């Protein structure tokens, strides 16, 4: 009889067999319950005998909730914890309402606009894509991330990307005509599937998307201060806390047409999505 190698995951309720095969293999199991303790061990059979490895245990991070009751999944990547969905809140942590940008039109004349936006002023997009915020909102001292969490700065984003791609470059190493930090990290962050195939939110080809980090980055687009919305289905763009200059903030993004991950600086008036994070204690 040939060797048969399996990975076994168990919790207090059931036993899950994640894969079976001959020789070396790997598999990924999703949809664990937040806070539940799981146990894992491998075993193989040979000539009617069963041999087991040592047992390991792990516990998926607890979900978090913002001050309006929106619940976000949490995933660990390296030594960081990241929200699995884009921020949805319309309220600062101290209870003040963030001004609603619906119908505001062109606001390029405003010095430090504080707005959140629903893409195309349609709140039906919020569940999948979250909301878009100006840099002035997400860096306001009243805070928008749940307590204990923060808007990632440039160093936080770089740590994430270096964990995914050891050959990535830092933001300060980018050259003028090439804003790419990594040619492959975007694919590890993007959600899979396409609109055309009916199994995702990205337009084709959604090149290189594997979502191996389980960060589920959806193409939420952006809100231009001129009044236009753009990029939904094509680009996932996020603010960093770090500013580039008095009128520009640093942002990071990934596209539908390749698996790269990029950094750039744009006017702080622009509305981009937000992912909150924290370091593992």
C-alpha positions as CSV (number, residue, x, y, z in Angstrom):
1,X,0.0,0.0,0.0
2,X,1.3,3.4,-0.9
3,X,1.8,6.2,1.8
4,X,-1.2,8.4,2.3
5,X,-0.6,11.8,3.9
6,X,-3.3,13.9,5.5
7,X,-3.6,17.0,7.5
8,X,-6.2,16.8,10.3
9,X,-7.8,19.8,11.9
10,X,-10.0,19.4,15.0
11,X,-11.8,21.7,17.4
12,X,-14.2,20.9,20.2
13,X,-17.0,20.2,17.8
14,X,-15.7,18.2,14.9
15,X,-12.9,16.7,12.9
16,X,-11.9,18.1,9.6
17,X,-9.7,16.4,7.0
18,X,-8.3,19.0,4.8
19,X,-6.6,17.0,2.1
20,X,-5.3,13.6,1.1
21,X,-2.7,12.5,-1.4
22,X,0.5,10.7,-2.2
23,X,3.9,12.3,-1.5
24,X,4.3,16.0,-0.5
25,X,1.4,18.3,-0.7
26,X,-0.1,21.4,0.9
27,X,-3.6,22.7,1.3
28,X,-5.4,25.7,2.8
29,X,-8.6,25.5,5.0
30,X,-10.6,28.7,5.4
31,X,-13.7,29.9,7.3
32,X,-12.5,29.1,10.9
33,X,-14.6,30.4,13.7
34,X,-13.1,33.5,15.4
35,X,-11.8,32.7,18.8
36,X,-12.2,28.9,18.6
37,X,-9.1,26.8,19.4
38,X,-8.1,24.4,16.7
39,X,-5.6,21.5,16.8
40,X,-3.6,20.2,13.9
41,X,-1.5,17.2,13.2
42,X,-0.4,15.2,10.2
43,X,-0.6,11.4,9.7
44,X,0.1,8.8,7.1
45,X,-0.7,5.2,6.6
46,X,1.7,2.6,5.4
47,X,1.1,-1.2,5.2
48,X,-2.1,-0.9,7.3
49,X,-0.3,1.1,10.1
50,X,-1.0,4.7,11.0
51,X,1.7,7.2,12.0
52,X,1.0,10.6,13.6
53,X,3.0,13.8,13.9
54,X,3.1,15.9,17.0
55,X,0.0,18.1,17.6
56,X,0.0,21.9,17.2
57,X,-2.8,24.3,18.2
58,X,-3.8,27.7,17.0
59,X,-6.6,30.2,17.6
60,X,-7.9,32.6,14.9
61,X,-7.9,36.2,16.0
62,X,-11.1,37.6,17.4
63,X,-13.3,39.8,15.2
64,X,-13.4,43.5,16.0
65,X,-16.2,46.0,16.0
66,X,-16.2,49.7,15.4
67,X,-18.2,52.3,17.3
68,X,-21.2,51.9,15.0
69,X,-21.3,48.1,15.3
70,X,-19.7,47.2,12.0
71,X,-17.9,43.9,12.4
72,X,-14.5,43.2,10.8
73,X,-12.7,39.9,10.4
74,X,-9.0,39.9,11.5
75,X,-6.1,38.1,9.9
76,X,-2.5,37.8,11.0
77,X,0.3,38.4,8.5
78,X,3.7,38.1,10.0
79,X,3.8,40.1,13.3
80,X,0.8,42.2,12.3
81,X,-3.0,42.0,12.6
82,X,-5.0,43.5,9.8
83,X,-8.8,44.0,9.2
84,X,-10.1,41.8,6.5
85,X,-12.6,44.4,5.3
86,X,-12.4,48.1,4.4
87,X,-13.4,50.6,7.1
88,X,-17.1,51.5,7.1
89,X,-17.6,53.9,10.0
90,X,-19.2,57.4,9.6
91,X,-18.2,58.5,13.0
92,X,-15.0,59.5,14.8
93,X,-14.1,57.5,17.9
94,X,-15.1,60.4,20.2
95,X,-18.6,60.3,18.8
96,X,-18.5,63.2,16.3
97,X,-20.1,62.5,12.9
98,X,-17.8,62.5,9.9
99,X,-19.3,64.8,7.3
100,X,-21.1,63.0,4.5
101,X,-19.8,63.9,1.1
102,X,-22.9,62.7,-0.8
103,X,-23.7,65.3,-3.4
104,X,-20.9,67.7,-2.5
105,X,-19.6,67.8,-6.1
106,X,-16.3,69.6,-6.7
107,X,-14.5,70.5,-3.5
108,X,-11.0,71.3,-4.8
109,X,-11.4,74.8,-3.4
110,X,-11.6,73.5,0.2
111,X,-8.4,73.6,2.2
112,X,-8.7,70.6,4.5
113,X,-11.9,68.8,3.5
114,X,-13.3,66.3,6.0
115,X,-15.6,63.9,4.1
116,X,-16.5,60.2,3.8
117,X,-18.0,58.9,0.6
118,X,-20.0,56.0,-0.6
119,X,-18.8,55.1,-4.1
120,X,-21.1,56.9,-6.6
121,X,-23.0,58.2,-3.6
122,X,-24.6,54.7,-3.4
123,X,-24.6,53.1,0.0
124,X,-25.3,49.7,-1.5
125,X,-21.5,49.5,-2.3
126,X,-20.5,49.8,1.4
127,X,-20.9,46.1,2.4
128,X,-18.4,44.9,-0.2
129,X,-16.1,48.0,-0.6
130,X,-16.4,50.0,2.6
131,X,-16.3,53.8,2.4
132,X,-13.8,56.3,1.0
133,X,-12.2,59.0,3.2
134,X,-10.1,62.0,2.6
135,X,-6.6,62.0,4.3
136,X,-7.7,64.7,6.6
137,X,-10.4,62.4,8.1
138,X,-8.3,59.4,8.6
139,X,-5.5,61.3,10.3
140,X,-7.8,63.4,12.5
141,X,-6.8,63.2,16.2
142,X,-10.3,62.0,17.0
143,X,-9.5,58.7,15.3
144,X,-11.5,56.4,12.9
145,X,-10.0,53.0,13.6
146,X,-11.4,50.9,16.5
147,X,-9.6,51.5,19.9
148,X,-6.2,49.8,19.9
149,X,-6.0,49.8,16.1
150,X,-4.5,52.4,13.8
151,X,-4.2,53.7,10.3
152,X,-1.0,52.0,9.0
153,X,1.9,54.4,8.2
154,X,4.5,53.8,5.5
155,X,6.6,51.6,7.8
156,X,3.5,49.4,8.5
157,X,2.7,48.9,4.8
158,X,6.4,48.2,4.0
159,X,6.5,45.5,6.8
160,X,3.5,43.8,5.2
161,X,5.0,43.9,1.8
162,X,8.5,42.7,2.9
163,X,6.9,39.8,4.7
164,X,5.2,38.8,1.4
165,X,8.1,39.5,-0.9
166,X,11.7,39.4,0.4
167,X,12.8,41.2,-2.8
168,X,10.4,44.1,-2.5
169,X,11.7,47.6,-2.2
170,X,10.8,50.3,0.2
171,X,8.8,53.4,-0.7
172,X,11.9,55.7,-0.5
173,X,13.6,53.4,-3.0
174,X,11.0,53.9,-5.7
175,X,12.1,55.6,-8.9
176,X,10.1,58.3,-10.6
177,X,8.8,56.1,-13.5
178,X,8.2,52.9,-11.5
179,X,6.1,53.1,-8.4
180,X,6.2,49.3,-7.9
181,X,7.2,48.0,-4.4
182,X,6.7,44.4,-5.5
183,X,5.7,42.6,-8.6
184,X,3.9,39.8,-6.7
185,X,2.6,41.1,-3.4
186,X,-0.6,42.5,-4.9
187,X,-1.7,39.1,-6.0
188,X,-1.3,37.7,-2.5
189,X,-3.6,40.5,-1.2
190,X,-6.3,40.7,-3.8
191,X,-9.6,38.8,-3.6
192,X,-10.0,36.2,-6.3
193,X,-12.5,35.9,-9.2
194,X,-13.8,38.4,-11.7
195,X,-17.1,40.2,-12.5
196,X,-17.1,38.7,-15.9
197,X,-17.0,35.2,-14.6
198,X,-19.5,36.0,-11.9
199,X,-17.3,34.8,-9.1
200,X,-15.6,38.0,-7.9
201,X,-15.5,41.8,-7.8
202,X,-12.5,42.5,-10.0
203,X,-12.6,43.0,-13.8
204,X,-10.7,40.6,-15.9
205,X,-8.0,39.5,-15.8
206,X,-7.4,40.1,-12.1
207,X,-3.9,38.8,-12.8
208,X,-2.1,36.8,-10.2
209,X,-4.8,37.0,-7.6
210,X,-4.6,34.3,-5.0
211,X,-5.6,36.0,-1.7
212,X,-3.2,33.8,0.2
213,X,-3.1,36.4,3.0
214,X,-6.9,36.3,3.3
215,X,-6.9,40.1,3.4
216,X,-9.6,40.1,0.7
217,X,-8.6,43.4,-1.0
218,X,-11.5,44.4,-3.2
219,X,-11.3,47.0,-6.0
220,X,-13.0,49.9,-4.1
221,X,-11.8,52.7,-6.4
222,X,-11.5,56.3,-5.3
223,X,-13.2,59.7,-5.1
224,X,-11.5,62.5,-6.9
225,X,-11.9,66.0,-5.4
226,X,-13.2,67.2,-8.8
227,X,-16.4,65.2,-8.1
228,X,-15.7,62.0,-10.1
229,X,-15.7,58.5,-8.8
230,X,-13.3,56.1,-10.6
231,X,-11.5,52.7,-10.3
232,X,-14.2,50.4,-8.9
233,X,-13.5,46.9,-10.3
234,X,-10.0,48.0,-11.3
235,X,-8.0,49.3,-8.4
236,X,-7.8,48.8,-4.6
237,X,-6.3,52.0,-3.1
238,X,-5.5,52.7,0.5
239,X,-4.3,55.7,2.6
240,X,-1.2,55.6,4.8
241,X,-0.9,57.9,7.8
242,X,2.4,59.3,6.4
243,X,2.3,62.5,4.5
244,X,4.4,63.3,1.5
245,X,4.1,67.1,1.6
246,X,1.8,69.8,2.9
247,X,-0.9,68.9,0.3
248,X,-0.1,65.2,-0.6
249,X,-0.4,62.0,1.4
250,X,1.1,58.6,0.7
251,X,-1.2,55.8,-0.6
252,X,-0.7,52.2,-1.7
253,X,-2.6,50.3,-4.3
254,X,-2.9,47.2,-6.5
255,X,-4.5,46.8,-10.0
256,X,-6.6,44.4,-11.9
257,X,-4.1,43.9,-14.8
258,X,-1.1,42.5,-12.8
259,X,-0.1,41.2,-9.4
260,X,2.1,44.2,-8.4
261,X,1.8,46.4,-5.3
262,X,2.5,50.1,-5.6
263,X,3.0,53.3,-3.7
264,X,2.5,56.9,-4.6
265,X,1.6,60.4,-3.3
266,X,-1.7,62.1,-4.2
267,X,-3.7,65.1,-2.9
268,X,-5.0,64.7,0.6
269,X,-8.4,65.8,-0.7
270,X,-8.8,62.4,-2.5
271,X,-11.1,59.7,-1.0
272,X,-9.4,56.3,-0.6
273,X,-10.3,53.2,1.3
274,X,-8.9,52.4,4.8
275,X,-7.5,49.2,6.4
276,X,-6.8,49.4,10.1
277,X,-4.1,47.3,11.7
278,X,-2.2,46.7,14.9
279,X,1.0,45.0,16.0
280,X,0.8,41.6,17.8
281,X,1.3,42.2,21.5
